[in-house]
């Protein structure tokens, strides 16, 4: 019985020291560099970009900043999502242009049916304008999955991002 108590004490100490180390690490980071969102929000789609946490927050920020919203639906264990993520993160122009958007990447579906006009597949990318209208007219090249992009479609995605920004100037 003594051994058991001893073991649980050690585990407790380990847990406490981990928690403390986490907090200590946080402090030094924030004071030395400008505050940055935890990298987990980017999920690898662009660590230096600012990502929103929820669909609701993204809509609110799009409306208030008058910037279009780009939503990327993907899954961690989907090879197509992984391949597109790599292409997206490594494309300098895409990353630069993405700064003009409110950004959200989701690994789960929202209850908003407007975000799955032709089904809930991944990866898929949709644009929403600041009037909070889903731009179902900005599509990729596949007729069976209108909002899907392959890594080879990254330049099409780039021009669709430009299109989403242009619509802003002409329509709103």
C-alpha positions as CSV (number, residue, x, y, z in Angstrom):
1,X,0.0,0.0,0.0
2,X,2.9,2.3,0.8
3,X,4.3,1.9,-2.7
4,X,1.0,2.8,-4.2
5,X,0.8,6.1,-2.2
6,X,4.3,6.8,-3.1
7,X,3.6,6.3,-6.8
8,X,0.5,8.6,-6.8
9,X,2.6,11.3,-5.0
10,X,5.2,11.1,-7.8
11,X,2.6,11.3,-10.5
12,X,1.0,14.3,-8.8
13,X,4.4,16.1,-8.6
14,X,5.0,15.4,-12.3
15,X,1.6,16.8,-13.2
16,X,2.2,19.9,-11.1
17,X,5.6,20.6,-12.5
18,X,4.4,20.1,-16.1
19,X,1.6,22.6,-15.5
20,X,4.1,25.1,-14.0
21,X,6.5,24.6,-16.9
22,X,3.7,25.3,-19.3
23,X,2.9,28.6,-17.6
24,X,6.5,29.7,-17.3
25,X,7.1,29.0,-21.0
26,X,4.0,31.1,-21.9
27,X,5.3,34.2,-20.0
28,X,8.7,34.4,-21.6
29,X,7.3,34.0,-25.0
30,X,4.8,36.8,-24.8
31,X,7.2,39.3,-23.4
32,X,9.9,38.7,-26.0
33,X,7.8,38.6,-29.1
34,X,4.6,40.3,-30.1
35,X,1.7,38.3,-28.8
36,X,0.7,35.6,-31.3
37,X,-2.2,33.3,-31.3
38,X,-1.4,29.7,-30.3
39,X,-0.2,27.9,-33.3
40,X,-2.9,25.3,-32.8
41,X,-5.5,27.6,-34.4
42,X,-3.6,27.5,-37.7
43,X,-3.3,23.7,-37.6
44,X,-0.4,24.1,-40.0
45,X,-2.3,26.2,-42.7
46,X,-0.1,29.3,-42.0
47,X,1.4,29.7,-38.6
48,X,2.1,33.4,-39.0
49,X,-1.5,34.2,-40.1
50,X,-4.2,35.1,-37.6
51,X,-6.9,32.5,-37.4
52,X,-10.2,32.7,-35.7
53,X,-11.3,30.1,-33.3
54,X,-15.0,29.6,-34.1
55,X,-17.4,30.1,-37.0
56,X,-19.4,32.7,-34.9
57,X,-16.2,34.7,-34.1
58,X,-15.2,34.6,-37.8
59,X,-18.6,35.9,-39.0
60,X,-18.5,38.6,-36.3
61,X,-15.0,39.7,-37.3
62,X,-15.8,39.6,-41.1
63,X,-18.8,41.8,-40.6
64,X,-17.0,44.3,-38.3
65,X,-13.8,44.5,-40.3
66,X,-15.4,44.4,-43.7
67,X,-13.1,41.6,-44.8
68,X,-14.2,38.5,-46.6
69,X,-14.0,35.2,-44.7
70,X,-12.3,32.1,-46.0
71,X,-13.3,28.9,-44.4
72,X,-11.2,25.7,-44.9
73,X,-12.9,22.4,-43.9
74,X,-10.3,19.7,-43.5
75,X,-9.4,16.6,-41.4
76,X,-6.1,15.6,-39.9
77,X,-6.3,12.0,-41.1
78,X,-7.3,12.9,-44.7
79,X,-4.4,12.6,-47.1
80,X,-6.1,15.1,-49.5
81,X,-6.5,17.6,-46.7
82,X,-2.8,17.1,-45.7
83,X,-1.6,17.6,-49.3
84,X,-3.7,20.7,-49.8
85,X,-2.5,22.1,-46.4
86,X,1.1,21.7,-47.4
87,X,0.6,23.4,-50.8
88,X,-1.4,26.2,-49.1
89,X,1.2,26.8,-46.4
90,X,4.2,26.7,-48.8
91,X,2.6,29.1,-51.4
92,X,4.1,32.5,-50.6
93,X,1.5,34.5,-52.6
94,X,-1.4,32.6,-51.1
95,X,-0.1,33.2,-47.6
96,X,0.4,36.9,-48.3
97,X,-3.1,37.3,-49.8
98,X,-4.6,35.4,-46.9
99,X,-3.7,38.3,-44.6
100,X,-6.5,40.3,-46.3
101,X,-9.1,37.7,-45.1
102,X,-10.7,36.6,-41.8
103,X,-9.5,33.0,-41.7
104,X,-11.0,29.9,-40.2
105,X,-10.0,26.3,-40.6
106,X,-12.4,23.6,-39.2
107,X,-11.9,20.0,-38.5
108,X,-15.6,19.6,-37.7
109,X,-18.8,20.6,-39.5
110,X,-20.9,23.6,-38.3
111,X,-24.7,23.4,-38.1
112,X,-24.8,26.0,-40.9
113,X,-26.1,24.2,-44.0
114,X,-24.9,27.1,-46.2
115,X,-21.4,25.9,-45.6
116,X,-22.1,22.6,-47.3
117,X,-24.0,23.6,-50.5
118,X,-23.1,20.4,-52.2
119,X,-22.2,18.1,-49.3
120,X,-19.9,17.7,-46.3
121,X,-16.6,16.6,-47.9
122,X,-13.0,17.6,-47.1
123,X,-11.0,19.5,-48.1
124,X,-13.3,22.2,-49.2
125,X,-12.9,26.0,-49.1
126,X,-15.7,28.5,-49.1
127,X,-15.8,32.3,-49.1
128,X,-18.2,34.5,-47.2
129,X,-18.6,38.2,-47.8
130,X,-19.0,40.8,-45.0
131,X,-22.7,40.9,-45.6
132,X,-22.5,37.3,-44.3
133,X,-23.5,35.7,-47.6
134,X,-21.8,32.5,-48.6
135,X,-20.3,33.0,-52.0
136,X,-21.4,29.7,-53.5
137,X,-20.4,31.2,-56.9
138,X,-16.7,31.0,-56.1
139,X,-15.9,27.4,-57.1
140,X,-13.0,25.1,-57.9
141,X,-12.7,23.0,-61.0
142,X,-14.6,19.8,-60.0
143,X,-18.2,19.6,-60.9
144,X,-19.0,16.9,-58.4
145,X,-17.3,18.7,-55.6
146,X,-17.5,22.4,-56.3
147,X,-15.4,23.6,-53.4
148,X,-12.7,21.0,-53.4
149,X,-9.1,21.9,-54.4
150,X,-6.2,19.6,-55.1
151,X,-2.6,20.8,-54.5
152,X,-2.3,21.3,-58.2
153,X,-5.2,23.8,-58.1
154,X,-3.4,26.2,-55.8
155,X,-3.2,28.9,-58.5
156,X,-6.9,28.6,-59.0
157,X,-7.4,29.0,-55.3
158,X,-5.2,32.0,-55.4
159,X,-7.3,33.6,-58.2
160,X,-10.5,32.7,-56.3
161,X,-9.1,34.5,-53.3
162,X,-8.5,37.6,-55.5
163,X,-12.1,37.2,-56.9
164,X,-13.5,37.2,-53.3
165,X,-11.6,40.4,-52.6
166,X,-12.7,42.0,-55.8
167,X,-16.4,41.3,-55.2
168,X,-16.0,43.3,-52.1
169,X,-15.1,46.4,-53.9
170,X,-17.7,46.1,-56.6
171,X,-20.7,44.9,-54.6
172,X,-20.6,46.3,-51.1
